[in-house]
Amino acid sequence: WWLDCVCPTDLETRYLSKSFGIHPLTSEDIRMQESREKVELFKNYYFISYHTFENDNESQDYLEPINFYMVVFQNGIITFHFSKVLHSINVRRRIRQLKDYMRIKSDWICYALIDDITDSFVPIINSIEYEADAIEDSVFILREMDFSKMLQTIGEARRKVMILMRLLSGKADVIKIDKIKPGADIALYLGDIQDHIITMFSNLISYEKIFSRSHSNYLAQLQVESFNSNNKVTEMLSKVTLIGTLLVPLNLVTGLFGMNVNVPGSDITNNYYWFIGIVLFLFFIITVGLIVS
């Protein structure tokens, strides 16, 4: 038998604990929604606290951990969860498909739930793998205007990796065979799940290294682009300064001969060749300076 309790109240949990002989410590963990993943052995059952997560990417609680509790007796199992999840539905569908070919025991239901929760990590880890490959391939071909968007993408991907690593970190220890000690056939399956968890965790570590390296490369490229932009601005300001310096003599001439005082040559009315010569000489100096710059 299997009793699946969705969002039980405190009173309902107390009644179930009393009816099925569940230890007060186990009952308290369920009622208080203990967040630590663990397995505990008692006289007539073993208790497993296992984390799943919100996998609806449209939800505000996306990737938030969800506590899933299993109290496994010899002939039955009680499950508790305080959010709507699909794992129980998936396992019931699996039971309907296999009930004619094998004997369904409480240990097997526990294994099937753990297996379904573990498999729920696969799609999002695969999507992170695609992101890592895409980011690594495009690290040196992005335009400057795309850097900000790509850095935001890398930051979001690294956040998801860290959340998944935190969710997976304690699972391998929870399902150690020497802790649960189920039937020999189920122990083989649990060992396979444990290997699967370790593999996924190793993959996440690799993806985190890829994202970290790509992040550093993008920041280095941003520094190079910033350095080049500063050089262009400095070069432009140098040209403006040079032009301003060359225009100073013209200001001197116009300012000097525009004053309402006696200046050299003001008494000559018909001969302005000397003035034209000065202006041409200044234009020559300006032209040479511009060509050199």
Secondary structure as GFF3:
##gff-version 3
##sequence-region A 1 293
A	DSSP	beta_strand	2	6	.	.	.	ID=ss1
A	DSSP	alpha_helix	10	20	.	.	.	ID=ss2
A	DSSP	alpha_helix	24	31	.	.	.	ID=ss3
A	DSSP	beta_strand	38	41	.	.	.	ID=ss4
A	DSSP	beta_strand	45	53	.	.	.	ID=ss5
A	DSSP	beta_strand	65	73	.	.	.	ID=ss6
A	DSSP	beta_strand	77	81	.	.	.	ID=ss7
A	DSSP	alpha_helix	87	98	.	.	.	ID=ss8
A	DSSP	alpha_helix	106	119	.	.	.	ID=ss9
A	DSSP	alpha_helix	121	137	.	.	.	ID=ss10
A	DSSP	three_ten_helix	144	146	.	.	.	ID=ss11
A	DSSP	alpha_helix	147	168	.	.	.	ID=ss12
A	DSSP	alpha_helix	171	174	.	.	.	ID=ss13
A	DSSP	alpha_helix	177	180	.	.	.	ID=ss14
A	DSSP	alpha_helix	184	257	.	.	.	ID=ss15
A	DSSP	alpha_helix	273	292	.	.	.	ID=ss16
###
